[in-house]
C-alpha cells in the first residue's frame, strides 16, 4: 500500500511512504504528464512493514508529476505537485 507523498505540494523534498507484506525489491519512477521518466531510483530491497523513499525534488520544475512504485506484480501511481 502506497501513501500520498508528503508534503504535497512540495518544493525541495518530499517522502513516499509504503507498506510491504513481505521483504521485497522496490522501484520508484517519477514521470511527467507525457509519461517521460524524469527521475528513477534503482531497485532496492526493503523489509516487511512500513518504509519510505526520501526524494530531493529541487531539480524538478514547477509542475505535476506521477510517482510510480513497483514491487513484484504490484504497481501504484500517485500524483505529486512541485511548486517552488
ZIHU-V417029 format. One record per residue. N is the residue number from 1. PSI is psi in whole degrees, 0 to 359 (* if undefined). Layout:
n=N psi=PSI
n=N psi=PSI
//
This chain:
n=1 psi=128
n=2 psi=135
n=3 psi=160
n=4 psi=141
n=5 psi=151
n=6 psi=132
n=7 psi=159
n=8 psi=111
n=9 psi=161
n=10 psi=167
n=11 psi=300
n=12 psi=331
n=13 psi=149
n=14 psi=166
n=15 psi=143
n=16 psi=112
n=17 psi=148
n=18 psi=160
n=19 psi=140
n=20 psi=141
n=21 psi=337
n=22 psi=162
n=23 psi=129
n=24 psi=159
n=25 psi=131
n=26 psi=142
n=27 psi=141
n=28 psi=129
n=29 psi=130
n=30 psi=125
n=31 psi=158
n=32 psi=184
n=33 psi=341
n=34 psi=354
n=35 psi=1
n=36 psi=131
n=37 psi=125
n=38 psi=341
n=39 psi=140
n=40 psi=154
n=41 psi=127
n=42 psi=156
n=43 psi=134
n=44 psi=141
n=45 psi=128
n=46 psi=148
n=47 psi=160
n=48 psi=143
n=49 psi=206
n=50 psi=133
n=51 psi=172
n=52 psi=154
n=53 psi=130
n=54 psi=124
n=55 psi=135
n=56 psi=113
n=57 psi=11
n=58 psi=332
n=59 psi=357
n=60 psi=145
n=61 psi=170
n=62 psi=104
n=63 psi=180
n=64 psi=137
n=65 psi=166
n=66 psi=136
n=67 psi=125
n=68 psi=123
n=69 psi=130
n=70 psi=136
n=71 psi=110
n=72 psi=234
n=73 psi=355
n=74 psi=137
n=75 psi=137
n=76 psi=135
n=77 psi=134
n=78 psi=160
n=79 psi=153
n=80 psi=125
n=81 psi=125
n=82 psi=124
n=83 psi=127
n=84 psi=*
//
